[in-house]
Structures are given as structure tokens and as C-alpha cells.
Amino acid sequence: MPSFYFKPMPWLSFITPICLAILIGLGVWQYQRLQWKTDLLARVEIAVNAPPITSLTELRAAIEQGEAVDFRRIEIAADLIPNAESKLVFYPQTGGIYWRGFAPVTSNSDANSAIIYAAMDIVEDKNRDIYKARPVDKIIGYVRFAHALGAIESRVKSKASPEKNRYFKFNQTGDWDKGLPQTAYFFEDYYLEYVLGAAHAKTLPIKRPKIRNNHFDYMLTWFSFAFIWLIIYAILHVKAGRLKLNMGRDS
């Protein structure tokens, strides 16, 4: 009868489970990233094709019901919050860098009081070192979701300087609602991307993020490395005479 002979190499058999755990773990991680990215892109597609939001009350209800609103168009009557200083956020872009201004706005057309920050055109008073948004009566643009800082990003991202009004991510310190009317609902993780000169939200071009979803390829790569490692493991044992399959015959 066939007999199987296998005598593991101690050093190779020690590191193989470790390497396989790492490679398979990376493959599983990429699979999870694939699921997350696919869902994210699907939600964006729903949002960009939805009709424009017309009030902060409607936006709040959509968020609370878990609807897709990131990159959705919006058109609301808006008023700046009196005496509220704009926040400056550092943004890199092709050809240079700039500071993007965010100002808190509300809408008198809503039955329930709510406040949301909008990325707007900012006026600088250099004599008093004050930054404020230009007055508006309507905001037409896109709803945006600002992801919180991750554990690694929070360590490598430049630290905010609230005393100098310098931030490196939207609501980086998580306290932008301080000093604003506490009776109003505050959109902590969402803001409006104001499009200067737009006539109507319905005529705004559909805006999609430039997000690549290559995680399926990455997943296959890591799993392939794990499979190749096993093949190499087997070949080395065969060449060393430690892995054999003897095809014997019954007497």
C-alpha cells in the first residue's frame, strides 16, 4: 500500500505558520476593505443620483435614517451664525496649498433649529487677525461626510492650533460646536461644500470621489503568496528527501 513519509525541517516549519498567518491575515484584511469600499461606492452612487436636499431638517432626517448623503446635492436658504468665527483648514492641492474656510450656518426656513458648517469664501481682516465668511442667503452645493481621524492618522497628522485658528482636518478637535447656540442640532461629522455662483442644485454636475477599488487584486495577491509559500515549503522538503510518497504493493 502507498506510504507517506514526512520529516519536517525544524527551522522552516517554525517560520511557515507565522508567515502563513501574516499573509492570510493580509488577504482577509483586503477582503474586508473590498467589502467596505464596495459598499461605500454603492452608497455614493445612490447619493449622487438622488434629488437635491432642500432643508437642514430633511438632511438631519436622512442622516438619522442611515440614508446615503455623502456627495448628495443640496440647496437651502442659509444665514451665517452671528459673531461666529470661521475655521481655517489646511488643504493641499495640485499646484500648491491653501487654507479652506468653514463657517457655521443655519436656515430660518427650517422648523427645527440646526447648525452646519459650510466650506465658503472667507474674508480676512489682517488688522484684527479675524476670518469670516462672506454673507450669503442661499447655499447650493454638496453634502460631505468628514471621516474621523484614524489611530495612525491622528499620530502623523499635524496637530491643530485652535489659538491660531489652524486645523488640518475638518473638526479635528471635535469641539467646533462650542460657542454656538446649544439649543440647535449640530451636524458634527457633516458639512456643506458651497459652490460659488451656482444657480440651482439640480443643474450642478454629479460629483463622485476619485476612489480606486483594487482590493480584490490585493486580496488575491496575498492569498497567492500564501499558496506559493506552501509550494516552496513542499519542494524544499522533497529535494531534501524529507517528503516522499512510496507506492508499495501488497505481498
N, C-alpha and C positions, 0 to 999 in steps of 0.2 A: 504494500500500500504506500501511497505517497507520504513522505515525511517532511516536515518543515523545520529547518534549523535557523535559529536567530540568536546571535550573541551581540547585544548592543555595545557600541563604543561608549565608554563612560562619559567622556567629555562632550561628545556630540549629542548623546542622549540627554545630557543635563541641560544644554542650552536650547535644544529643539523645542521643548514645551514652552519655554519663555518666549522664544521668537514667534512661535505659532500664536501664542496668546496675544502678543503685541500686534501681529499682522491681522489676525482675525478681528481683534478689537477695533483696529483702524477701519477695517471693512464694514463692521457693524455701525461704527460711528458715521461713516459716509452714507450708509443706508438710511440712518436716522436723519442726516442732513438732507438727503434726497427727498424723504417724505415731507420734511419741514419746508424745503424750498418749493416743492411742487404745490403744496397747499398754499404757500404764500403767493405764488404767481397766479394760482387759480382765484384767490380772493381779490388780488389786484385787478384781474380781468373782469370780475364781477363789478368791482367798484367803478372802473373807468367807463363801463358801458351803462351804468345806472344813471337815471335822470339827476340833474343837479339838486343838491340840498338847498332849501330856501330859508332856513331859520336855525338858530342855535338849539332851539327846543327839538327840532327834527334831528339834528346831529347828535344831541345827547341821547335821544331815544334809540337811534341806530346803534350807537356805541354800547349802550346798556343791553341791547338785544343781541349783541355779538355780530352785527352785520359788518360786511366789508366796507370800509370808508376810506382807507388809505388811497390817495390819488383820485378820490372822487371829486367832481367839480362842485362848487358851491357859489351861491350868490345871496348875500344878506345885506340888509341895511345895517350900518355899523356906526358906532360912536367910540372915540377914544375915551379911556378911563381918565377922568380929570386928575392932573398933577402926578400921573404915574410916569416914572422914567422908563425909557426904552432900554432893553437889554441888548448888549452887543456880543455877537457870537462869531468867532474866528472861522472862516471858511476858505479852504484852498480851492483854486480853480485853474483851468488851463490859462497860462499866460500871467499868472500872479496870484495874489492872495488878497482877501478883503474882509471887512467886518460887516456882518449882516445884522440889521436891526430888527428887534422883535418888540412890538408894542401891544399891551393888553387892550382889547376892545370888547364892547358889549353891543347888544341890539335892543333898541326900545320897542321893536315890533314883536318881541317875544313876550309871552305872558309870564314866563318864569325867568328870573334874573340869572344870567350866566356870563362868564368871562372866559375869553380865549385869547391866546397870543397870536398875532399875525406878523409874518415877515413883511416889512413895509419899508418905504422910503424914509430915511431918517435924516433929520436936520441937526447939525452940530452947532452948539453955542460955545465956541472956543474960549470966550472970556469967562464963562462960568463953568466950563467943562461939563455941560449938560447935553444930553442927546434925547431928542423927542421926535416922534413920528409926525409927518405932515397930516393935517386934518383930512378926514375922509367922511363921506356919508354912505358909502357902499363898498363892500369888499367882494370882488369877483376873483375867483382863483381855484385853488385845490386844497382839500383837506389832507394833512400829512400826519403820520404817526411817527413819533420820535422814540426809537428803541432806547431802553435804559442802558447805561454803561455796563459792560460785562466785567467779570472779575479781573481778567487780564487787561482789558482796555482801560479800566479805572486806574491801573497801576502805571501804564505807559502814557496815558493821555495827560496833556498839560493840565496842571491844577488851575481851577478857576480863581479869579481875583475879584470878588464882589465889590471890594472897596474901590477898585479901579474900573468896575463895570466891564470886566473881561472874562468871557466864557469860551469854552472850546467844544461845547455841545449844548443843544437846547435843554434848558432847565437842568443844567449839570449838577447844581447843588440841591435840586429838588425843593426849593423854597421860594419859587418865584411868585407864589400866591400871597406871601407875606406883604402886608401893607395895602393889599387890595381889599375891597369890600367883602367881608367874610360871610355875608348873607347870600352871596351869589354862588352858584355852582361853578367850580373851576376845572377846566379841561387840563389835567396835569400832564398827560402824555401826547396831546394832540395840539396842532397849531394850524393856521391857515397860511397858505403860500399865495400872497396877493399878487395879481397880475396887473401891473400898471397899464392903464389905457384900454383895458378890455371892456367891450360894450355889454355883452351878455355871457353868462356861464355856458349857455347852450352852444355858443359859437366858439368856445375855447377848444383848442385841439386836444384830443385824447392824449394824456401823458402817462407813459409807462416807465418804470425804472429799468435801467440797464443792468439786469441781473442775469448772470450766466448760471445755468444749472447743469454742471458737468459731473455731479456727484455719482451718477450711475457708472461712468467710466472710472472714476476714482475708486468706487467700491469694487468693481471687477479687478482693478489693478492690485489692490491689497489682497483680495482673495486669491488671485493668481500667484502672487508672491508666496503665499502660504502653501499653495499646492506645489509650486516649484521647489520650495524648501523640502517638502516631503519626498519629492522625486530625487533630489540631490542626496538626501539622507539615505534613501534606499540604495542608490547607485554606489555610494561610498561603502556601504556595508557589503554589497555584492562583490565589489572589487577586492575588498579585504577578506573575503571568504567568510564573513560573519552572517550572511543571509543566503540561504540555499533552499531549494525545493527539490528533494530527491524523489524521483519517480521509481519506486521499487515495485516488485512483483510478488504476489503471494506464492509461497513454496508449495 
